[in-house]
Every structure is written in structure tokens, then in C-alpha cells.
Amino acid sequence: MPWLTKSRFISGLQCPKRLWCEVHEPLEAPLPDSVAFINGRAIDQLVQTLQPGTVISREQGMPAAIAATARLMRNGAPPVLYQPAFRAGELAVIADVLRSSAGHATLVEVKSSTSVKPEHLADVGFQTLVLRQCRVPIDRVLLAHVDAAFVLKSLAQYDGLIVERDVTDEVEVALPQIAESAAALQDVMASPVRPIVPMGSQCTKPYECPFMERCTREQGGVPEFPVGLLPRGGQVVAALVAAGYADLRQVPESLLGSEVHLRVHQASISGEAYFDPTPTAALQKLGYPLAYLDFETIGLAVPEVIGTRPYEQLPFQWSVHVEESAARVRHAEFLNLESLGNFEALARSLLAALPDAGPVFAYNAPFERGVLERLADRVPGLANGLRGIAARLVDLLPITRAAYYHPDMKGSWSIKAVLPTIDPGLDYADLGEVQEGGGAQLAFLQIRAGAVSAARREELTRALLKYCERDTWGLVVLRRFLCGGVP
């Protein structure tokens, strides 16, 4: 029977069907790296530099790591072991850190998050269970995580970035239930029959399940307009589901009180777009030049730029379109792949690209405003100009939300949901692998890692530039549409 590993245990706690599928009907292709995975790996590598220790290699697989760990433990556990692997019967884990001294052992689980979460306790609890069954005398259990208040003051000086919380008492209380869950999940893996589990909140919490698409197909799909698309539906959606409603079009109006919910409901039934020009009145009075701005940022778990914090969103790219007249639109862009943190170059080029006066449109402008304010703090010599841009920002999101809704938006006013309903040529699906902010961040990290070929680097660079340009050109089209012009 396959071993119940730590990752399988966590999957099974979330949904036994997910665990069964991982073992018996895995996905055809492995999941790609994510920004969270890369940040987690960076934290793991950093931790191994903060205290000298012995690292067990994973390159040859878990059985080889278990054998290597056993050899070391037979001669007396080293003071600090990184990535040690253990097997107790059909249970197996790879721990992050094991510290041993005078017959006592401390287990440390390292997380790249900025706090301890409930799922982390189950994770480290399962490890404690396995190590104790392997007769490792675990008497202290710690969860290490990133301190969000840390500020990098000098290069490569990371003392204080990782903090440790003692969770021994919580783990001791949870261990009996963890042991019961482990036994039950072993039965799930051994069964030839896939568990029947209706889709629900466990599909996305605490992690998004990679089998959601498969489960959705198997249950016959979902209605074209499910009740869950009601924006900020919360208790309303829960009440509708409890009452047996699945299709929003079948819900009586009397059960919907919000004006936005009624608007979405009516458009879903009629198939007609909603448009109210009243909220666009101020927009129509603005004269040329009209500028459009979008930033791409990256948040690193291990900060690299002096004066920055973990996960602080640092700009590495911007795109600007400027409508100088109805017939003339120019585009400018900036992408910094080599020297993240060269804020002066980024800011100076941005100031040169934007007109000195006139509105600067963004979508969800508080984000752009925050980037500009932080840039102003970091480049005092350009602060006036940057804060001047921030003061001229005009947010198209609330205007769009108040003025427009199309049934194909499916309850979302994200720019990626709105634009294809105005111009089918602006569907982000045609952009390839960089279609949203997370994809842009991942492409940026892959390029900076230096592990890609020159051709691949060029491909990712083009994708980044195309994606960011699409964002600001889309704002041009959106502003024209809202003002009654031709997209």
C-alpha cells in the first residue's frame, strides 16, 4: 500500500476524495511551480543557512532520504538535521528541522506564511506522530514563520526574519485525533472505491484542490449562472443553497434585496447587458491628455532590497498608454529584470512617459496609489512628481461597477471579466501563460532565477510585456466605452 505522507495526510484532512484521487487517479501532468512554492523554497534555503547543520538530500527520493537519515541516527543524531526523513510502518514524513541534544529532540516546521494557521498544527502534529513512532524523543514542537515586521537593513543579514512559536501543548492535545485521522486515511487509500464527497467549501479551503475541474465535470457541471456568482453573496448565497437553489435564474426576486444582486439576477435572466450612463457623467467631462497606468509587482518572502519587508509589493514593471487626442494614442513600458529595487530608474522613466497634467486612469486605483506613495518614499528627489501622479489617479473600477454589467461577467467586475464583454479581442485567454498577475510574478521569478534558456527568457519577457500592455490598452477601450465612444 502507498505510504501516507505528510502531504497526503493534509490532502486527506481537506477531502478524502482528493487523497484517493492522488493515489489512484493522479493528474496526468504535475502541478507547475507557483509563486508560493518558490517563496517557500527560498525560506527553507534561508533557514538552512542560519544555523549550521546536516542536510539530507531529497534528490534520490523519499526511500533514499529515509535510509540516509537512519544511518545518521544510528550513530547518534546530529545536533541539527535539515530535511530528515522517517518511516513508521506505512506512515512517512520529511521534516524541515530536527534539533537534538542530550536525549531530547525539537521538531521545527518552517512555513513561509507570516502567522501560524490551523492547518499548520495538523501538519506538524502528523510529523510528531511519525517521529515518536520511530522512537525519536520529540519533547518540543515549534512552528517557524516569517516576521512581517522584519526590515532588511543590510544585504544578506536575515537575523530576525524567522520567528519560532512553541506549539507543543496544542500538538499534544491534537495527537490522539491526528492518530485516528491517519488510520482512517490509510483505509481511504487502501479502498478500491473512490469516496463520494459532494463539492463544497473544502474544494478551496484551506487550499484549492487540483481535482476541482474533474469533480465539476463528473457531477454534471454547474449551471451557467450558479447562485454563487452573486458578488459578496455570503449569507444570501448560503441561504439560497440551503433552500435548494442552484441556478440563479430560478431564484425569485423577492429573495434578493441588494440592488447589485437584483441587477446581476435580471441580466442573467434576460441575457441583456445593464448600462446606466449617470455614473459616467464626470468621466465624460475630462479632456485630453488622458493617461492609463498599470504596475506589476512582486512580493518576496526573503527580501532582497535594503529597507523592504517580507512580501512587500515591489514594482518591477509598468505600462502606460496616453491618449493625446481621439486619433493619437502612444504607449510606453518599463520592465526591470536585472536589478529589482532600482526604484529611481523605474520612477524616472515613468515620470518621463506620463503627461504633466490630466487624469491618470487605473483599475482598482488604491493599488497603483500605494505603489506610487512607496516609490515617493524611496526616491525623495522624485517624490513630488510621483505624488502628483497619485493625486491625479482616476479609478475606473467603481465607475464600471456602478454603470455596467454584462451577464458574461458572471458576477465579477475584474478587468479580465469586463473587457471581453466590450471587445472579444481583449480576452486574456489569448495571452498564453501570462494571463494574470500571479502568472506575471511567476514569469518574473523564473527569469531572475537564471535557470531558463535564452530563448525561454525571451519568450517570458515578451509575455510579460504583452500582458502589461493589454492591461492599459484595455483601460483605453473601457474608458471610451463608458463615455459612449467606439471601443
C-alpha positions in Angstrom: 0.0 0.0 0.0 1.3 3.5 -0.7 2.7 5.4 2.3 0.6 8.1 4.0 3.0 11.0 3.7 2.6 14.4 5.2 1.3 16.0 2.0 -1.2 13.1 1.6 -2.3 13.4 5.2 -3.1 17.1 4.7 -4.9 16.4 1.4 -7.0 13.7 3.1 -7.9 16.0 6.0 -9.2 18.5 3.4 -11.1 15.9 1.4 -10.8 12.1 1.4 -11.8 12.1 -2.2 -8.8 14.3 -3.0 -6.5 11.9 -1.2 -7.9 8.8 -3.0 -7.5 10.6 -6.4 -3.9 11.5 -5.6 -3.1 7.8 -5.0 -5.3 6.0 -7.6 -6.2 8.6 -10.3 -3.5 11.3 -10.2 -3.5 14.2 -12.6 -1.7 13.5 -15.9 0.7 16.3 -15.5 2.4 17.6 -12.3 1.2 20.9 -11.0 3.5 23.7 -12.1 5.6 25.8 -9.7 3.8 28.7 -8.1 5.0 31.9 -6.5 4.0 30.5 -3.1 6.2 27.4 -3.8 9.2 29.5 -4.8 8.8 31.7 -1.8 8.6 28.6 0.4 11.7 27.1 -1.1 13.5 30.4 -0.5 12.6 30.3 3.2 13.7 26.7 3.5 17.0 27.5 2.0 17.5 30.6 4.2 16.7 28.6 7.4 19.5 26.1 6.5 22.0 29.0 6.4 21.0 30.5 9.8 22.3 27.5 11.9 24.9 25.0 10.8 23.5 21.5 10.3 23.5 18.4 8.2 21.2 18.4 5.1 19.6 15.2 3.9 19.2 15.3 0.1 15.8 14.6 -1.5 17.2 14.2 -4.9 17.1 10.4 -4.9 13.6 10.2 -3.5 12.0 9.6 -0.1 13.2 6.0 0.4 16.8 7.0 -0.1 16.3 10.0 2.2 14.9 7.7 4.9 17.9 5.4 4.6 20.3 8.3 4.8 18.6 9.6 7.9 18.6 6.2 9.6 22.3 5.9 9.0 23.0 9.2 10.7 20.6 8.5 13.6 22.2 5.1 14.3 25.4 6.9 15.2 23.7 9.5 17.4 21.5 12.2 16.0 23.5 15.2 14.7 22.7 18.4 16.6 20.8 19.9 13.7 19.3 17.9 10.8 17.6 19.5 7.8 15.1 17.6 5.7 15.4 14.3 7.7 13.1 11.6 6.5 11.3 9.0 8.7 9.1 6.0 8.2 6.9 4.3 10.7 5.1 1.4 9.1 3.0 2.9 6.3 3.5 6.5 7.6 6.3 8.6 6.3 7.4 12.2 6.6 10.2 14.6 5.7 10.7 17.1 8.4 12.1 20.6 8.0 14.4 20.7 11.0 15.2 18.3 13.8 17.4 19.6 16.7 18.8 17.0 19.2 20.6 17.5 22.4 21.2 15.2 25.4 18.4 12.8 24.6 15.9 15.4 23.8 14.6 16.5 20.4 12.9 19.5 19.0 10.9 19.4 15.8 10.6 22.6 13.8 8.2 23.0 10.9 9.1 26.0 8.7 6.4 28.0 6.9 6.7 30.9 4.6 3.5 32.5 5.9 3.6 35.4 8.4 1.5 33.6 11.0 0.6 30.2 12.4 -2.5 28.7 10.8 -4.8 25.9 12.0 -3.7 23.6 9.1 -0.1 24.1 10.2 -0.8 22.4 13.5 -2.2 19.3 11.8 0.9 19.3 9.6 3.4 19.4 12.4 1.2 17.1 14.5 1.4 14.3 11.9 5.2 14.7 11.8 5.3 14.4 15.6 3.2 11.2 15.5 5.5 9.6 12.9 8.8 10.6 14.6 7.7 9.4 18.0 6.7 6.1 16.5 10.2 6.0 15.1 11.4 6.4 18.7 12.7 10.0 18.2 12.2 11.6 21.6 10.3 14.7 20.4 9.5 16.8 23.5 9.2 20.2 21.9 7.4 21.3 18.7 8.0 24.6 17.1 6.4 26.4 14.1 8.7 28.8 12.4 7.3 31.6 10.2 8.2 34.9 8.7 8.1 38.0 10.8 6.1 40.5 8.8 7.7 43.4 10.7 11.2 42.5 9.7 13.1 45.1 7.6 16.2 44.3 5.7 18.9 46.7 6.9 21.9 45.2 5.2 22.4 42.7 2.5 22.2 39.0 3.5 21.6 39.9 7.1 18.4 37.9 8.0 18.6 37.5 11.8 15.1 38.1 13.0 13.3 37.3 9.7 12.2 33.9 11.0 10.4 33.6 14.4 9.5 30.4 16.2 6.4 29.7 18.1 6.2 26.9 20.6 3.1 24.8 19.8 4.0 21.8 21.9 0.9 22.0 24.0 -1.5 22.4 21.1 0.1 19.4 19.3 -0.1 17.2 22.4 -3.8 17.9 22.7 -4.4 17.2 19.0 -2.2 14.0 18.7 -5.0 11.4 19.6 -7.3 12.8 16.9 -4.3 13.0 14.4 -3.6 9.3 15.0 -7.3 8.4 14.4 -7.3 10.5 11.2 -4.1 8.9 10.0 -5.7 5.4 10.4 -8.9 6.4 8.7 -7.0 8.0 5.8 -4.9 4.8 5.4 -8.2 3.0 4.9 -9.2 5.6 2.3 -6.0 4.9 0.3 -6.5 1.1 0.6 -10.0 1.2 -0.7 -10.6 0.3 -4.3 -13.7 2.5 -4.3 -13.5 6.3 -4.6 -15.2 8.1 -1.8 -18.4 10.0 -2.6 -17.9 13.6 -1.4 -20.2 16.4 -2.6 -18.4 19.6 -3.7 -18.3 22.3 -1.1 -16.2 24.7 0.8 -13.5 22.0 1.2 -12.7 22.4 -2.5 -10.9 25.7 -1.9 -10.1 25.7 1.9 -7.5 25.7 3.2 -6.0 25.0 -0.3 -7.5 25.0 -3.8 -8.0 21.4 -4.8 -6.3 20.4 -8.1 -9.2 18.0 -8.9 -12.0 20.6 -8.8 -12.4 20.6 -12.6 -12.7 16.8 -12.7 -15.3 16.8 -9.9 -17.3 19.6 -11.6 -17.4 17.6 -14.8 -18.4 14.4 -13.0 -21.3 16.0 -11.2 -22.7 17.2 -14.5 -21.2 20.6 -14.4 -22.7 23.6 -12.7 -25.5 25.9 -14.0 -24.4 28.6 -16.4 -25.4 31.1 -13.8 -24.9 29.5 -10.4 -26.2 31.3 -7.3 -22.6 31.5 -6.1 -21.8 34.2 -8.6 -23.7 36.8 -6.7 -21.0 39.3 -5.7 -20.3 39.4 -2.0 -23.2 37.0 -1.6 -22.1 35.5 1.7 -25.2 34.6 3.8 -27.5 35.3 0.9 -25.9 32.6 -1.2 -25.7 30.2 1.7 -29.5 30.7 2.3 -30.3 30.1 -1.4 -28.2 26.9 -1.5 -29.9 25.7 1.7 -33.3 26.4 0.1 -32.3 24.2 -2.8 -31.5 26.8 -5.4 -28.5 26.1 -7.7 -29.4 28.3 -10.8 -29.6 32.0 -10.2 -32.2 32.4 -12.9 -34.6 30.3 -10.9 -34.4 32.4 -7.8 -37.4 34.7 -7.1 -36.6 38.3 -7.0 -38.2 38.5 -3.5 -35.3 36.6 -2.1 -32.8 39.2 -3.3 -32.6 42.5 -1.5 -29.3 44.1 -2.8 -29.6 46.4 -5.8 -26.4 44.8 -7.2 -27.8 41.3 -6.7 -31.0 42.3 -8.5 -29.1 43.7 -11.4 -27.0 40.6 -11.8 -30.1 38.4 -11.4 -32.0 40.4 -14.1 -29.1 40.4 -16.5 -28.7 36.6 -16.0 -32.3 36.0 -16.9 -32.6 38.4 -19.8 -29.2 37.9 -21.3 -29.0 41.7 -21.8 -26.3 44.0 -20.5 -27.1 46.7 -18.0 -25.8 50.2 -18.6 -26.5 53.4 -16.7 -24.7 56.5 -18.1 -25.3 58.6 -15.0 -22.2 57.4 -13.0 -20.1 58.3 -16.1 -21.0 62.0 -16.2 -17.9 63.2 -14.6 -15.8 60.9 -16.7 -17.2 62.4 -19.9 -16.1 65.9 -18.9 -12.4 65.0 -18.8 -10.2 66.4 -21.6 -7.0 65.3 -23.2 -4.4 64.2 -22.5 -5.7 61.0 -20.9 -3.2 58.6 -19.4 -3.6 55.0 -18.3 -1.3 53.2 -15.8 -0.7 49.7 -14.6 2.0 48.3 -12.4 3.2 44.7 -11.9 4.8 43.9 -8.5 6.4 41.1 -6.7 6.4 40.2 -3.0 9.4 38.2 -1.8 9.3 36.1 1.4 13.1 36.7 1.7 13.5 40.5 1.0 16.5 41.4 -1.2 16.2 45.1 -1.3 17.5 47.1 1.7 14.7 48.8 3.5 12.0 46.4 2.4 9.9 44.0 4.3 8.8 40.4 3.6 6.1 40.2 0.9 6.2 44.0 0.4 5.0 44.6 -3.2 7.9 45.9 -5.2 7.2 47.2 -8.7 9.3 45.7 -11.5 7.2 46.7 -14.5 4.8 49.3 -15.7 2.8 50.1 -18.8 1.4 53.4 -19.8 -1.0 54.5 -22.7 -1.5 58.1 -23.3 -4.4 59.4 -25.4 -3.2 62.7 -26.7 -6.3 63.0 -28.9 -9.1 60.8 -30.2 -6.8 59.8 -33.1 -3.5 59.6 -31.4 -2.5 57.1 -28.6 1.0 56.3 -27.6 2.4 53.5 -25.5 5.4 53.3 -23.2 6.6 50.5 -21.0 9.3 49.5 -18.4 10.5 46.1 -17.3 13.3 45.7 -14.8 14.6 42.1 -14.9 18.2 42.6 -13.8 18.1 44.9 -10.7 15.0 44.7 -8.7 14.9 47.7 -6.4 16.4 50.2 -8.8 13.4 52.4 -8.0 14.9 55.6 -9.3 15.2 54.2 -12.9 11.7 52.9 -12.7 10.3 56.2 -11.3 12.2 58.5 -13.6 11.1 56.6 -16.7 7.5 56.6 -15.5 7.6 60.4 -15.0 9.0 60.9 -18.5 6.2 58.7 -20.0 3.3 60.4 -18.4 2.0 63.9 -19.3 2.5 66.6 -16.6 -1.3 67.2 -16.3 -4.5 65.4 -16.8 -6.1 62.3 -15.4 -4.3 59.1 -14.9 -6.7 56.1 -15.1 -6.2 52.9 -13.3 -8.4 49.9 -12.3 -8.5 49.5 -8.6 -6.5 52.7 -8.2 -5.7 52.2 -4.5 -3.1 49.6 -5.6 -1.4 52.0 -8.0 -1.6 54.8 -5.5 0.1 52.6 -2.9 2.9 51.8 -5.3 3.4 55.4 -6.1 3.4 56.5 -2.5 6.0 53.9 -1.6 8.1 54.9 -4.6 8.0 58.5 -3.4 9.3 57.5 0.0 12.2 55.6 -1.6 13.1 58.2 -4.2 12.8 61.5 -2.3 14.2 63.5 -5.3 11.2 62.4 -7.4 8.7 62.4 -4.7 6.7 65.5 -5.8 6.2 64.2 -9.3 5.2 60.7 -8.1 2.8 62.1 -5.5 1.4 64.3 -8.2 0.6 61.3 -10.3 -1.1 59.6 -7.3 -3.2 62.7 -6.8 -4.4 62.6 -10.5 -5.5 58.9 -10.4 -9.0 58.2 -11.5 -10.3 54.8 -10.6 -12.4 53.1 -13.4 -13.4 50.2 -11.2 -16.1 51.9 -9.1 -17.4 53.7 -12.2 -17.7 50.5 -14.1 -19.3 48.7 -11.2 -21.9 51.5 -10.9 -22.6 51.9 -14.6 -22.2 48.5 -16.3 -22.9 44.8 -16.0 -23.0 42.1 -18.7 -24.2 38.5 -18.0 -21.0 37.1 -19.3 -19.1 38.8 -16.4 -20.6 36.1 -14.1 -20.8 38.3 -11.1 -17.2 39.7 -11.4 -16.1 43.3 -12.2 -12.4 42.2 -12.6 -10.9 43.8 -15.7 -10.4 40.4 -17.2 -14.2 39.7 -16.8 -15.3 43.1 -18.1 -13.1 43.7 -21.2 -14.1 40.6 -23.3 -17.8 41.7 -23.0 -16.9 45.0 -24.6 -14.4 43.8 -27.1 -13.9 40.0 -27.7 -10.4 40.7 -28.9 -9.4 41.7 -25.3 -10.0 38.2 -23.8 -6.9 37.5 -21.7 -7.1 33.8 -22.6 -5.2 34.5 -25.8 -2.1 35.8 -24.0 -0.7 32.3 -23.3 0.9 31.6 -19.9 0.9 35.2 -18.5 -2.8 36.0 -18.2 -3.0 37.4 -14.7 -0.8 38.9 -12.0 0.2 35.6 -10.5 1.4 34.4 -13.9 3.4 37.7 -14.3 5.1 37.2 -10.9 6.0 33.6 -11.7 7.4 34.6 -15.1 9.5 37.3 -13.4 10.9 34.9 -10.8 11.7 32.3 -13.4 13.7 34.7 -15.4 15.5 36.1 -12.4 16.4 32.6 -11.2 18.6 32.3 -14.3 17.7 28.6 -14.9 16.0 29.2 -18.2 17.5 29.2 -21.7 18.0 32.4 -23.6 15.0 31.5 -25.9 12.8 30.8 -22.9 13.9 34.1 -21.3 13.0 36.0 -24.4 9.6 34.2 -24.6 8.8 35.0 -21.0 9.9 38.6 -21.4 7.6 39.1 -24.4 4.7 37.5 -22.5 5.3 40.0 -19.6 5.3 43.0 -21.8 2.3 41.8 -23.8 0.3 41.2 -20.6 1.0 44.6 -19.0 0.3 46.4 -22.3 -3.0 44.6 -22.6 -4.0 46.0 -19.1 -3.5 49.6 -20.1 -4.9 49.3 -23.6 -7.9 47.7 -22.1 -8.4 50.7 -19.9 -8.4 52.9 -23.0 -11.1 50.8 -24.5 -13.1 50.7 -21.3 -13.0 54.5 -20.8 -14.2 55.1 -24.4 -17.0 52.6 -23.9 -18.1 54.1 -20.7 -18.2 57.5 -22.4 -20.3 56.2 -25.2 -17.5 56.0 -27.7 -16.4 53.2 -30.0 -14.1 50.7 -28.4 
